[in-house]
């Protein structure tokens, strides 16, 4: 039986925590909050101390202005210090994987191993321009809608395995916890990502996971990450789209557990 989940709200960073053991910090994507990691907290908390944060400006965490990758990495490093953690492992999905990369580069001594799920080393590798990408994602906000209004449509659009039941409720619900202000800041920040020149400096053991059918951050992006980081391995989950932790949590959790346990 899993231990009880505890939410910590009221400081600069809000987070959800459960379990004991070596610490893992879960970093959600552009459309998530700490609530999006339910399947991982349930599945891994028997072996690990699972900590899922709300990034600055999301959920119950205070915003940072301006929101930049440097500011996010510094906030994560301060969060690690606040919890008095010794090199926690980072598991980041999509935008959260970018946060993990920037933190490992900027604060290498603060973090342990990395799990980069459905993420990217750089924006625009498929030729997409910053202007068209941000305009498409901010158009609903400009019409007066909220992230919650588009949550179900977006989740269905980026997944290859339809989400159902509790996991669907958590994934859609997490999207609904994002404020328009926080989402806008994140959308404006995301295209600044490009760590290709720094990948060779990352010495952390790294697991790169990607869904075979991920069209947002496809397998080619994952290969750039795994080829660029010296101590990296790549796992491709067949039949899975962009939200691999939610679409196939059993396989995702098994790979994370294997990697963090040091199993062959």
C-alpha positions in Angstrom: 0.0 0.0 0.0 1.3 3.4 -1.0 1.9 6.0 1.8 -0.1 9.1 1.9 0.6 12.0 -0.5 1.3 15.3 1.1 0.9 18.7 -0.6 3.1 21.6 0.5 1.6 24.9 -0.4 2.4 28.4 0.8 6.0 29.1 -0.1 7.7 30.2 -3.3 7.4 26.7 -4.7 4.5 24.3 -4.1 5.1 20.6 -4.3 3.6 17.1 -3.7 5.5 14.4 -1.9 5.2 10.8 -1.1 7.4 7.9 -0.2 10.9 7.4 1.3 14.3 6.5 -0.1 16.5 8.2 -2.7 14.8 11.4 -3.8 13.4 12.0 -7.3 12.1 15.4 -8.4 9.5 15.3 -11.1 9.3 18.3 -13.5 6.1 18.6 -15.4 5.6 19.8 -19.0 4.0 22.9 -20.5 0.5 21.6 -19.9 1.0 20.1 -16.4 1.4 20.8 -12.7 2.5 18.6 -9.8 -0.9 16.8 -10.2 0.2 15.3 -13.5 2.6 12.8 -12.0 0.0 10.6 -10.2 0.9 7.4 -11.9 4.6 7.9 -11.0 4.0 8.8 -7.4 1.8 5.8 -7.0 4.1 3.5 -8.9 7.5 4.5 -7.6 6.9 5.8 -4.0 7.4 2.3 -2.6 11.1 2.6 -3.6 11.8 6.3 -3.8 11.0 9.7 -2.2 8.9 11.2 -5.0 8.7 14.9 -5.1 6.6 16.7 -7.9 6.9 20.4 -8.1 4.8 23.2 -9.6 7.2 25.2 -11.7 7.3 28.9 -11.0 4.1 30.6 -12.0 2.2 27.3 -12.3 -0.3 25.7 -9.9 0.4 27.1 -6.4 4.0 28.3 -7.1 4.8 32.0 -7.2 5.7 33.5 -10.6 9.2 34.6 -11.6 9.5 37.7 -13.8 10.9 37.4 -16.3 10.5 33.7 -16.7 13.7 32.3 -18.2 15.5 29.0 -18.2 18.2 30.5 -16.0 15.6 31.6 -13.5 13.9 28.2 -13.5 17.2 26.4 -13.0 18.1 28.7 -10.2 14.6 28.2 -8.6 15.1 24.5 -8.8 18.5 24.6 -7.3 17.1 26.8 -4.4 14.3 24.3 -4.0 16.8 21.4 -3.7 18.6 23.4 -1.0 15.4 24.2 0.8 14.5 20.5 1.0 18.2 19.7 2.0 18.5 17.1 -0.8 21.8 15.6 -1.8 21.9 15.4 -5.6 18.3 14.3 -6.2 17.6 12.6 -9.5 15.5 14.6 -12.0 12.7 13.2 -14.1 11.4 15.8 -16.6 8.7 15.6 -19.2 9.0 17.8 -22.3 9.4 21.4 -21.0 10.3 19.8 -17.7 13.1 17.9 -19.4 14.4 21.2 -20.7 14.4 22.5 -17.1 16.4 19.4 -16.1 18.9 20.0 -18.8 19.4 23.6 -18.0 19.8 22.8 -14.3 22.3 20.1 -14.9 24.3 22.5 -17.0 24.1 25.5 -14.7 24.1 23.7 -11.4 25.9 20.3 -12.1 26.7 19.6 -8.5 23.1 20.0 -7.3 21.6 17.0 -9.2 22.2 13.3 -9.7 20.9 11.4 -12.6 18.6 12.7 -15.4 15.5 11.1 -17.0 14.5 13.2 -20.0 11.1 12.1 -21.3 9.7 13.3 -24.6 12.0 16.4 -24.5 14.1 18.4 -26.9 17.7 19.9 -27.0 16.6 22.9 -29.0 13.5 24.7 -30.2 12.7 24.8 -33.9 14.6 21.7 -35.1 11.7 20.9 -37.4 11.7 24.4 -39.0 9.0 25.8 -36.8 9.5 29.5 -36.1 9.1 31.1 -32.7 6.4 33.5 -34.0 4.1 30.8 -35.4 4.5 28.4 -32.5 3.8 31.0 -29.8 0.9 32.6 -31.8 -0.8 29.2 -32.1 -0.5 28.5 -28.4 -1.5 32.0 -27.2 -4.4 32.5 -29.6 -6.9 30.9 -27.2 -5.7 33.1 -24.3 -6.0 36.1 -26.6 -9.6 35.1 -27.2 -10.3 35.1 -23.5 -10.1 31.4 -23.0 -8.2 29.6 -20.2 -5.8 26.6 -20.3 -8.6 24.5 -18.8 -10.9 25.3 -21.8 -8.5 23.6 -24.2 -7.2 20.8 -21.9 -9.1 17.8 -23.2 -8.5 18.7 -26.8 -4.8 19.2 -26.4 -4.3 16.0 -24.3 -6.2 14.0 -27.0 -4.2 15.6 -29.8 -0.7 14.8 -28.4 -1.3 11.3 -27.1 -1.3 8.1 -29.2 -2.8 5.9 -26.5 -6.1 7.5 -25.3 -6.0 8.4 -21.6 -8.9 7.0 -19.5 -10.0 6.9 -15.9 -7.9 8.4 -13.1 -4.9 9.1 -15.3 -7.0 11.1 -17.7 -8.6 13.0 -14.9 -5.2 13.9 -13.4 -3.7 14.9 -16.8 -6.6 17.0 -17.8 -7.0 18.4 -14.3 -3.4 19.4 -14.1 -3.7 21.4 -17.3 -6.7 23.2 -15.7 -4.6 24.3 -12.8 -2.5 26.5 -14.9 -3.3 30.2 -14.8 -3.4 32.2 -18.1 -0.6 34.4 -16.9 1.6 31.4 -16.0 0.9 29.7 -19.3 1.7 32.8 -21.3 5.0 33.2 -19.5 5.9 29.6 -20.2 5.0 29.8 -23.9 7.1 32.9 -24.3 10.1 31.2 -22.5 10.0 27.8 -24.1 11.4 28.7 -27.6 14.6 30.1 -25.9 15.8 26.5 -25.4 19.0 25.4 -27.2 21.5 23.4 -25.3 23.0 21.5 -28.2 26.4 23.1 -27.7 26.4 22.2 -24.0 25.3 18.6 -24.2 28.9 17.4 -24.2 29.5 19.1 -20.9 26.8 17.0 -19.1 28.4 14.2 -17.2 25.3 13.0 -15.4 24.1 9.5 -16.2 21.0 10.1 -18.3 18.0 8.1 -19.5 16.3 9.5 -22.6 12.7 8.1 -23.0 10.5 9.0 -26.0 7.3 7.7 -27.4 7.7 6.1 -30.8 4.7 8.1 -32.1 5.6 11.4 -30.4 5.0 14.2 -32.9 5.8 17.1 -30.6 9.3 16.0 -29.7 10.0 13.1 -32.0 12.5 10.3 -31.7 15.0 12.3 -33.8 15.1 14.9 -31.0 15.7 12.2 -28.4 18.6 10.8 -30.5 20.3 14.2 -30.5 20.1 14.1 -26.7 21.3 10.6 -26.2 24.1 11.0 -28.8 25.2 14.3 -27.3 25.3 13.3 -23.6 28.2 11.0 -23.0 26.6 8.8 -20.3 23.2 8.5 -21.9 21.0 5.7 -23.1 17.9 5.9 -25.2 14.6 4.0 -24.8 11.8 4.2 -27.4 8.4 3.2 -26.2 6.5 1.7 -29.1 3.0 2.8 -29.7 3.3 5.8 -27.3 2.9 9.5 -28.1 4.1 12.7 -26.3 2.8 12.0 -22.8 4.7 8.7 -22.1 4.4 8.8 -18.3 0.6 8.9 -18.6 0.1 6.9 -21.8 2.1 3.8 -20.6 2.9 4.3 -16.9 3.8 0.7 -16.3 6.6 0.6 -18.9 7.7 4.2 -18.1 7.9 3.5 -14.4 9.7 0.2 -15.0 12.4 1.9 -17.1 12.8 4.7 -14.5 13.2 2.1 -11.7 15.6 0.0 -13.7 17.7 3.0 -14.6 17.8 4.6 -11.1 18.5 1.2 -9.5 21.5 0.8 -11.7 20.1 -2.5 -13.2 21.4 -3.8 -16.5 
